[in-house]
Amino acid sequence: MRVKCIICDKIEKIEDSLPAAKKLRNRPIHTYMCEECRTRITDNTTKRISTGQFFVFRSGKQKDLLQ
């Protein structure tokens, strides 16, 4: 299966039997990211977390927001 990285637009070929290929085939909303972009983002995120200035804002349940 040919896939295109959402960030760098590099086209790669992955095996049809891989779980990622099945997700892309069955649910088109899923996107593919190449390994180079994935490691770059992971490294940058790890660096940001280590500075102490990185905060993850996660939304709570809707009823918690209404109170």
N, CA, C and O atoms as a CHARMM CRD file, in Angstrom:
* protein
*
  268
    1    1 MET  N      0.85300  -1.17300   0.00000 PROA 1      0.00000
    2    1 MET  CA     0.00000   0.00000   0.00000 PROA 1      0.00000
    3    1 MET  C      0.89900   1.23700   0.00000 PROA 1      0.00000
    4    1 MET  O      1.85300   1.31400   0.77400 PROA 1      0.00000
    5    2 ARG  N      0.60000   2.18100  -0.85000 PROA 2      0.00000
    6    2 ARG  CA     1.35000   3.43000  -0.88700 PROA 2      0.00000
    7    2 ARG  C      0.67600   4.43400   0.03700 PROA 2      0.00000
    8    2 ARG  O     -0.54100   4.61600  -0.00600 PROA 2      0.00000
    9    3 VAL  N      1.48300   5.08400   0.87200 PROA 3      0.00000
   10    3 VAL  CA     0.96800   6.06400   1.81400 PROA 3      0.00000
   11    3 VAL  C      1.80500   7.33100   1.71300 PROA 3      0.00000
   12    3 VAL  O      2.95500   7.30400   1.27500 PROA 3      0.00000
   13    4 LYS  N      1.20500   8.43600   2.12600 PROA 4      0.00000
   14    4 LYS  CA     1.88100   9.72700   2.06200 PROA 4      0.00000
   15    4 LYS  C      1.90800  10.33000   3.46200 PROA 4      0.00000
   16    4 LYS  O      0.88600  10.38500   4.14500 PROA 4      0.00000
   17    5 CYS  N      3.09000  10.78200   3.88100 PROA 5      0.00000
   18    5 CYS  CA     3.24400  11.40500   5.19700 PROA 5      0.00000
   19    5 CYS  C      2.47800  12.72100   5.20700 PROA 5      0.00000
   20    5 CYS  O      2.55300  13.49700   4.25400 PROA 5      0.00000
   21    6 ILE  N      1.75700  12.96500   6.26400 PROA 6      0.00000
   22    6 ILE  CA     0.92900  14.16200   6.35700 PROA 6      0.00000
   23    6 ILE  C      1.77100  15.41300   6.56600 PROA 6      0.00000
   24    6 ILE  O      1.31900  16.51300   6.24600 PROA 6      0.00000
   25    7 ILE  N      2.98600  15.27300   7.09600 PROA 7      0.00000
   26    7 ILE  CA     3.82200  16.43500   7.39700 PROA 7      0.00000
   27    7 ILE  C      4.77700  16.76800   6.24400 PROA 7      0.00000
   28    7 ILE  O      4.79900  17.90300   5.76700 PROA 7      0.00000
   29    8 CYS  N      5.56100  15.78600   5.79800 PROA 8      0.00000
   30    8 CYS  CA     6.60400  16.07500   4.80000 PROA 8      0.00000
   31    8 CYS  C      6.21800  15.66100   3.38500 PROA 8      0.00000
   32    8 CYS  O      6.99700  15.88600   2.45800 PROA 8      0.00000
   33    9 ASP  N      5.05800  15.07100   3.18700 PROA 9      0.00000
   34    9 ASP  CA     4.55400  14.65200   1.87100 PROA 9      0.00000
   35    9 ASP  C      5.42300  13.60200   1.18600 PROA 9      0.00000
   36    9 ASP  O      5.39000  13.46800  -0.03800 PROA 9      0.00000
   37   10 LYS  N      6.20200  12.85500   1.97600 PROA 10     0.00000
   38   10 LYS  CA     7.02300  11.78100   1.42000 PROA 10     0.00000
   39   10 LYS  C      6.13900  10.55700   1.20700 PROA 10     0.00000
   40   10 LYS  O      5.35200  10.19600   2.08300 PROA 10     0.00000
   41   11 ILE  N      6.26500   9.92400   0.05700 PROA 11     0.00000
   42   11 ILE  CA     5.46100   8.74800  -0.25800 PROA 11     0.00000
   43   11 ILE  C      6.27800   7.50100   0.06500 PROA 11     0.00000
   44   11 ILE  O      7.42000   7.36400  -0.37400 PROA 11     0.00000
   45   12 GLU  N      5.68500   6.60200   0.83100 PROA 12     0.00000
   46   12 GLU  CA     6.32400   5.35100   1.21700 PROA 12     0.00000
   47   12 GLU  C      5.41300   4.19300   0.88700 PROA 12     0.00000
   48   12 GLU  O      4.22200   4.37000   0.63200 PROA 12     0.00000
   49   13 LYS  N      5.98200   3.01700   0.89500 PROA 13     0.00000
   50   13 LYS  CA     5.20000   1.81200   0.66800 PROA 13     0.00000
   51   13 LYS  C      5.23900   0.98300   1.94900 PROA 13     0.00000
   52   13 LYS  O      6.31400   0.70700   2.48100 PROA 13     0.00000
   53   14 ILE  N      4.06300   0.58700   2.44500 PROA 14     0.00000
   54   14 ILE  CA     3.98800  -0.26700   3.62800 PROA 14     0.00000
   55   14 ILE  C      3.25400  -1.54100   3.25200 PROA 14     0.00000
   56   14 ILE  O      2.48700  -1.57500   2.29000 PROA 14     0.00000
   57   15 GLU  N      3.50000  -2.57900   4.02100 PROA 15     0.00000
   58   15 GLU  CA     2.86600  -3.87700   3.76500 PROA 15     0.00000
   59   15 GLU  C      1.36600  -3.78200   4.01700 PROA 15     0.00000
   60   15 GLU  O      0.91800  -3.09100   4.93200 PROA 15     0.00000
   61   16 ASP  N      0.60400  -4.48300   3.19600 PROA 16     0.00000
   62   16 ASP  CA    -0.85300  -4.46800   3.33400 PROA 16     0.00000
   63   16 ASP  C     -1.33300  -5.12300   4.61700 PROA 16     0.00000
   64   16 ASP  O     -2.43300  -4.83300   5.08700 PROA 16     0.00000
   65   17 SER  N     -0.52100  -6.00400   5.18900 PROA 17     0.00000
   66   17 SER  CA    -0.96200  -6.74300   6.36700 PROA 17     0.00000
   67   17 SER  C     -0.66300  -6.02200   7.67900 PROA 17     0.00000
   68   17 SER  O     -1.06800  -6.50400   8.73700 PROA 17     0.00000
   69   18 LEU  N      0.02700  -4.89300   7.64700 PROA 18     0.00000
   70   18 LEU  CA     0.34200  -4.15800   8.87200 PROA 18     0.00000
   71   18 LEU  C     -0.91400  -3.52900   9.45700 PROA 18     0.00000
   72   18 LEU  O     -1.81900  -3.15100   8.71400 PROA 18     0.00000
   73   19 PRO  N     -0.97900  -3.41100  10.78800 PROA 19     0.00000
   74   19 PRO  CA    -2.14700  -2.77900  11.41000 PROA 19     0.00000
   75   19 PRO  C     -2.36800  -1.34100  10.94000 PROA 19     0.00000
   76   19 PRO  O     -3.51200  -0.90700  10.80600 PROA 19     0.00000
   77   20 ALA  N     -1.28900  -0.59900  10.68800 PROA 20     0.00000
   78   20 ALA  CA    -1.43900   0.78200  10.21000 PROA 20     0.00000
   79   20 ALA  C     -2.11100   0.81700   8.84700 PROA 20     0.00000
   80   20 ALA  O     -2.94000   1.69000   8.59000 PROA 20     0.00000
   81   21 ALA  N     -1.76600  -0.12100   7.97100 PROA 21     0.00000
   82   21 ALA  CA    -2.38800  -0.17200   6.64600 PROA 21     0.00000
   83   21 ALA  C     -3.86800  -0.50600   6.76000 PROA 21     0.00000
   84   21 ALA  O     -4.69000   0.05100   6.03100 PROA 21     0.00000
   85   22 LYS  N     -4.20900  -1.40100   7.66100 PROA 22     0.00000
   86   22 LYS  CA    -5.61900  -1.76000   7.83700 PROA 22     0.00000
   87   22 LYS  C     -6.41700  -0.57800   8.37600 PROA 22     0.00000
   88   22 LYS  O     -7.55200  -0.35400   7.95600 PROA 22     0.00000
   89   23 LYS  N     -5.82600   0.18900   9.31700 PROA 23     0.00000
   90   23 LYS  CA    -6.51400   1.36800   9.84200 PROA 23     0.00000
   91   23 LYS  C     -6.73700   2.40300   8.75200 PROA 23     0.00000
   92   23 LYS  O     -7.81100   2.99800   8.66300 PROA 23     0.00000
   93   24 LEU  N     -5.72500   2.61700   7.92500 PROA 24     0.00000
   94   24 LEU  CA    -5.85900   3.60000   6.84600 PROA 24     0.00000
   95   24 LEU  C     -6.89100   3.16700   5.81300 PROA 24     0.00000
   96   24 LEU  O     -7.60800   4.00100   5.26100 PROA 24     0.00000
   97   25 ARG  N     -6.96700   1.88400   5.55500 PROA 25     0.00000
   98   25 ARG  CA    -7.91800   1.37000   4.57200 PROA 25     0.00000
   99   25 ARG  C     -9.35200   1.42800   5.09900 PROA 25     0.00000
  100   25 ARG  O    -10.26900   1.79600   4.36400 PROA 25     0.00000
  101   26 ASN  N     -9.54500   1.06900   6.35200 PROA 26     0.00000
  102   26 ASN  CA   -10.89700   0.96000   6.90200 PROA 26     0.00000
  103   26 ASN  C    -11.43900   2.27900   7.44000 PROA 26     0.00000
  104   26 ASN  O    -12.65000   2.50000   7.44900 PROA 26     0.00000
  105   27 ARG  N    -10.54500   3.15300   7.88500 PROA 27     0.00000
  106   27 ARG  CA   -10.97500   4.44000   8.43400 PROA 27     0.00000
  107   27 ARG  C    -10.15400   5.54400   7.76900 PROA 27     0.00000
  108   27 ARG  O     -9.05600   5.85000   8.23600 PROA 27     0.00000
  109   28 PRO  N    -10.64800   6.13500   6.71400 PROA 28     0.00000
  110   28 PRO  CA    -9.86900   7.12400   5.96300 PROA 28     0.00000
  111   28 PRO  C     -9.49400   8.37000   6.76900 PROA 28     0.00000
  112   28 PRO  O     -8.61500   9.12100   6.34700 PROA 28     0.00000
  113   29 ILE  N    -10.12800   8.60500   7.89800 PROA 29     0.00000
  114   29 ILE  CA    -9.80700   9.78000   8.70800 PROA 29     0.00000
  115   29 ILE  C     -8.42900   9.64200   9.35800 PROA 29     0.00000
  116   29 ILE  O     -7.80500  10.64600   9.69900 PROA 29     0.00000
  117   30 HSD  N     -7.95500   8.41600   9.53100 PROA 30     0.00000
  118   30 HSD  CA    -6.63200   8.19600  10.10400 PROA 30     0.00000
  119   30 HSD  C     -5.57300   8.69000   9.13000 PROA 30     0.00000
  120   30 HSD  O     -5.74400   8.58500   7.91500 PROA 30     0.00000
  121   31 THR  N     -4.49200   9.22300   9.65300 PROA 31     0.00000
  122   31 THR  CA    -3.43000   9.75500   8.80800 PROA 31     0.00000
  123   31 THR  C     -2.13600   9.00500   9.06700 PROA 31     0.00000
  124   31 THR  O     -1.97600   8.35700  10.10100 PROA 31     0.00000
  125   32 TYR  N     -1.21500   9.09600   8.12000 PROA 32     0.00000
  126   32 TYR  CA     0.06100   8.40100   8.21400 PROA 32     0.00000
  127   32 TYR  C      1.18200   9.41900   8.42800 PROA 32     0.00000
  128   32 TYR  O      1.20000  10.48000   7.80400 PROA 32     0.00000
  129   33 MET  N      2.11300   9.07900   9.31900 PROA 33     0.00000
  130   33 MET  CA     3.28100   9.90600   9.54800 PROA 33     0.00000
  131   33 MET  C      4.51500   9.02200   9.41600 PROA 33     0.00000
  132   33 MET  O      4.58800   7.96000  10.03600 PROA 33     0.00000
  133   34 CYS  N      5.49500   9.45600   8.60600 PROA 34     0.00000
  134   34 CYS  CA     6.69300   8.64900   8.39300 PROA 34     0.00000
  135   34 CYS  C      7.52000   8.58500   9.67900 PROA 34     0.00000
  136   34 CYS  O      7.33100   9.39100  10.59000 PROA 34     0.00000
  137   35 GLU  N      8.41600   7.63900   9.73800 PROA 35     0.00000
  138   35 GLU  CA     9.20100   7.41200  10.95200 PROA 35     0.00000
  139   35 GLU  C     10.12000   8.59700  11.26100 PROA 35     0.00000
  140   35 GLU  O     10.33900   8.91100  12.43100 PROA 35     0.00000
  141   36 GLU  N     10.65800   9.25400  10.24200 PROA 36     0.00000
  142   36 GLU  CA    11.52900  10.42100  10.46000 PROA 36     0.00000
  143   36 GLU  C     10.75900  11.55300  11.14500 PROA 36     0.00000
  144   36 GLU  O     11.25700  12.15000  12.10000 PROA 36     0.00000
  145   37 CYS  N      9.57300  11.84600  10.67500 PROA 37     0.00000
  146   37 CYS  CA     8.75900  12.90200  11.28400 PROA 37     0.00000
  147   37 CYS  C      8.32800  12.50500  12.69100 PROA 37     0.00000
  148   37 CYS  O      8.31000  13.33900  13.59600 PROA 37     0.00000
  149   38 ARG  N      7.98500  11.24500  12.87500 PROA 38     0.00000
  150   38 ARG  CA     7.55600  10.77000  14.18500 PROA 38     0.00000
  151   38 ARG  C      8.67800  10.91100  15.21200 PROA 38     0.00000
  152   38 ARG  O      8.43100  11.36700  16.32900 PROA 38     0.00000
  153   39 THR  N      9.91200  10.52600  14.85200 PROA 39     0.00000
  154   39 THR  CA    11.03000  10.64800  15.80200 PROA 39     0.00000
  155   39 THR  C     11.38400  12.11000  16.04600 PROA 39     0.00000
  156   39 THR  O     11.73000  12.48200  17.16800 PROA 39     0.00000
  157   40 ARG  N     11.30100  12.95000  15.00500 PROA 40     0.00000
  158   40 ARG  CA    11.60000  14.37000  15.18200 PROA 40     0.00000
  159   40 ARG  C     10.61300  15.01300  16.14800 PROA 40     0.00000
  160   40 ARG  O     11.01700  15.77700  17.02500 PROA 40     0.00000
  161   41 ILE  N      9.33100  14.71800  15.99900 PROA 41     0.00000
  162   41 ILE  CA     8.31700  15.27600  16.88500 PROA 41     0.00000
  163   41 ILE  C      8.48200  14.74500  18.30400 PROA 41     0.00000
  164   41 ILE  O      8.33700  15.49500  19.26900 PROA 41     0.00000
  165   42 THR  N      8.78500  13.45600  18.43500 PROA 42     0.00000
  166   42 THR  CA     9.00200  12.86200  19.75200 PROA 42     0.00000
  167   42 THR  C     10.18500  13.50900  20.45200 PROA 42     0.00000
  168   42 THR  O     10.10200  13.83100  21.63700 PROA 42     0.00000
  169   43 ASP  N     11.29000  13.70500  19.73000 PROA 43     0.00000
  170   43 ASP  CA    12.47800  14.33300  20.31800 PROA 43     0.00000
  171   43 ASP  C     12.19400  15.76600  20.75600 PROA 43     0.00000
  172   43 ASP  O     12.57600  16.17200  21.85400 PROA 43     0.00000
  173   44 ASN  N     11.52600  16.52600  19.90100 PROA 44     0.00000
  174   44 ASN  CA    11.21000  17.91200  20.24400 PROA 44     0.00000
  175   44 ASN  C     10.26400  17.99900  21.43100 PROA 44     0.00000
  176   44 ASN  O     10.41800  18.87500  22.28200 PROA 44     0.00000
  177   45 THR  N      9.29500  17.10800  21.49700 PROA 45     0.00000
  178   45 THR  CA     8.36300  17.10200  22.62300 PROA 45     0.00000
  179   45 THR  C      9.08300  16.74300  23.91100 PROA 45     0.00000
  180   45 THR  O      8.81300  17.33700  24.95500 PROA 45     0.00000
  181   46 THR  N      9.99300  15.78000  23.85400 PROA 46     0.00000
  182   46 THR  CA    10.76500  15.39500  25.04000 PROA 46     0.00000
  183   46 THR  C     11.61100  16.56700  25.52800 PROA 46     0.00000
  184   46 THR  O     11.72800  16.78900  26.73300 PROA 46     0.00000
  185   47 LYS  N     12.19700  17.31000  24.60700 PROA 47     0.00000
  186   47 LYS  CA    12.98700  18.48500  24.98500 PROA 47     0.00000
  187   47 LYS  C     12.11200  19.54200  25.65000 PROA 47     0.00000
  188   47 LYS  O     12.51500  20.15400  26.63900 PROA 47     0.00000
  189   48 ARG  N     10.91200  19.75600  25.10600 PROA 48     0.00000
  190   48 ARG  CA    10.00500  20.74700  25.68000 PROA 48     0.00000
  191   48 ARG  C      9.53400  20.33500  27.06000 PROA 48     0.00000
  192   48 ARG  O      9.39900  21.18300  27.94100 PROA 48     0.00000
  193   49 ILE  N      9.28100  19.05700  27.26700 PROA 49     0.00000
  194   49 ILE  CA     8.84400  18.57400  28.57400 PROA 49     0.00000
  195   49 ILE  C      9.94800  18.76600  29.59800 PROA 49     0.00000
  196   49 ILE  O      9.67400  19.11500  30.74700 PROA 49     0.00000
  197   50 SER  N     11.20000  18.54200  29.19500 PROA 50     0.00000
  198   50 SER  CA    12.31600  18.64700  30.13300 PROA 50     0.00000
  199   50 SER  C     12.57200  20.08700  30.57500 PROA 50     0.00000
  200   50 SER  O     13.21600  20.29200  31.60400 PROA 50     0.00000
  201   51 THR  N     12.09200  21.09700  29.83700 PROA 51     0.00000
  202   51 THR  CA    12.28300  22.48900  30.24500 PROA 51     0.00000
  203   51 THR  C     11.38900  22.86400  31.41200 PROA 51     0.00000
  204   51 THR  O     11.67800  23.82600  32.12400 PROA 51     0.00000
  205   52 GLY  N     10.31700  22.12900  31.62200 PROA 52     0.00000
  206   52 GLY  CA     9.39400  22.45100  32.70600 PROA 52     0.00000
  207   52 GLY  C      8.33400  23.45600  32.30200 PROA 52     0.00000
  208   52 GLY  O      7.45900  23.76600  33.11100 PROA 52     0.00000
  209   53 GLN  N      8.37300  23.97100  31.10500 PROA 53     0.00000
  210   53 GLN  CA     7.40200  24.95500  30.62900 PROA 53     0.00000
  211   53 GLN  C      6.35500  24.35100  29.70700 PROA 53     0.00000
  212   53 GLN  O      5.61400  25.08400  29.05200 PROA 53     0.00000
  213   54 PHE  N      6.28300  23.04200  29.64800 PROA 54     0.00000
  214   54 PHE  CA     5.35700  22.34900  28.76000 PROA 54     0.00000
  215   54 PHE  C      4.17000  21.85700  29.57100 PROA 54     0.00000
  216   54 PHE  O      4.33800  21.08300  30.51400 PROA 54     0.00000
  217   55 PHE  N      2.97500  22.30100  29.21200 PROA 55     0.00000
  218   55 PHE  CA     1.77200  21.90000  29.91100 PROA 55     0.00000
  219   55 PHE  C      0.81800  21.22800  28.93000 PROA 55     0.00000
  220   55 PHE  O      0.63900  21.69700  27.80600 PROA 55     0.00000
  221   56 VAL  N      0.21300  20.13800  29.35800 PROA 56     0.00000
  222   56 VAL  CA    -0.77000  19.44400  28.54000 PROA 56     0.00000
  223   56 VAL  C     -2.14100  19.82500  29.06900 PROA 56     0.00000
  224   56 VAL  O     -2.48200  19.52200  30.21200 PROA 56     0.00000
  225   57 PHE  N     -2.91800  20.48600  28.23800 PROA 57     0.00000
  226   57 PHE  CA    -4.26400  20.88100  28.61000 PROA 57     0.00000
  227   57 PHE  C     -5.22900  19.86300  28.03900 PROA 57     0.00000
  228   57 PHE  O     -5.40200  19.77400  26.82400 PROA 57     0.00000
  229   58 ARG  N     -5.84800  19.10500  28.90400 PROA 58     0.00000
  230   58 ARG  CA    -6.81300  18.10700  28.47100 PROA 58     0.00000
  231   58 ARG  C     -8.18500  18.52400  28.95100 PROA 58     0.00000
  232   58 ARG  O     -8.35400  18.95800  30.09000 PROA 58     0.00000
  233   59 SER  N     -9.14200  18.39100  28.09000 PROA 59     0.00000
  234   59 SER  CA   -10.48500  18.79500  28.46800 PROA 59     0.00000
  235   59 SER  C    -11.10600  17.73200  29.36100 PROA 59     0.00000
  236   59 SER  O    -10.91000  16.53500  29.15300 PROA 59     0.00000
  237   60 GLY  N    -11.84200  18.17600  30.33800 PROA 60     0.00000
  238   60 GLY  CA   -12.52700  17.27100  31.23500 PROA 60     0.00000
  239   60 GLY  C    -13.85000  16.85300  30.63900 PROA 60     0.00000
  240   60 GLY  O    -14.15500  17.16500  29.48800 PROA 60     0.00000
  241   61 LYS  N    -14.62000  16.15500  31.42000 PROA 61     0.00000
  242   61 LYS  CA   -15.95200  15.78000  30.96200 PROA 61     0.00000
  243   61 LYS  C    -16.80500  17.02900  30.84700 PROA 61     0.00000
  244   61 LYS  O    -16.56000  18.02400  31.52900 PROA 61     0.00000
  245   62 GLN  N    -17.79500  16.97400  29.99300 PROA 62     0.00000
  246   62 GLN  CA   -18.63100  18.14200  29.74100 PROA 62     0.00000
  247   62 GLN  C    -19.33600  18.63100  31.01300 PROA 62     0.00000
  248   62 GLN  O    -19.46900  19.83700  31.22000 PROA 62     0.00000
  249   63 LYS  N    -19.78500  17.70800  31.85700 PROA 63     0.00000
  250   63 LYS  CA   -20.49600  18.16000  33.04900 PROA 63     0.00000
  251   63 LYS  C    -19.54900  18.85600  34.01800 PROA 63     0.00000
  252   63 LYS  O    -19.99200  19.71600  34.77900 PROA 63     0.00000
  253   64 ASP  N    -18.24600  18.51400  34.01900 PROA 64     0.00000
  254   64 ASP  CA   -17.28100  19.21600  34.85100 PROA 64     0.00000
  255   64 ASP  C    -17.07300  20.64200  34.36600 PROA 64     0.00000
  256   64 ASP  O    -16.82400  21.54500  35.16400 PROA 64     0.00000
  257   65 LEU  N    -17.17600  20.84000  33.07400 PROA 65     0.00000
  258   65 LEU  CA   -16.97400  22.18100  32.51300 PROA 65     0.00000
  259   65 LEU  C    -18.16200  23.08300  32.79500 PROA 65     0.00000
  260   65 LEU  O    -18.00600  24.30000  32.89100 PROA 65     0.00000
  261   66 LEU  N    -19.35600  22.49800  32.93200 PROA 66     0.00000
  262   66 LEU  CA   -20.55000  23.30100  33.14200 PROA 66     0.00000
  263   66 LEU  C    -20.69300  23.76700  34.58500 PROA 66     0.00000
  264   66 LEU  O    -21.42200  24.72600  34.83900 PROA 66     0.00000
  265   67 GLN  N    -20.04300  23.14200  35.51000 PROA 67     0.00000
  266   67 GLN  CA   -20.20700  23.51000  36.93300 PROA 67     0.00000
  267   67 GLN  C    -19.35300  24.66700  37.31500 PROA 67     0.00000
  268   67 GLN  O    -19.37400  25.09600  38.46900 PROA 67     0.00000
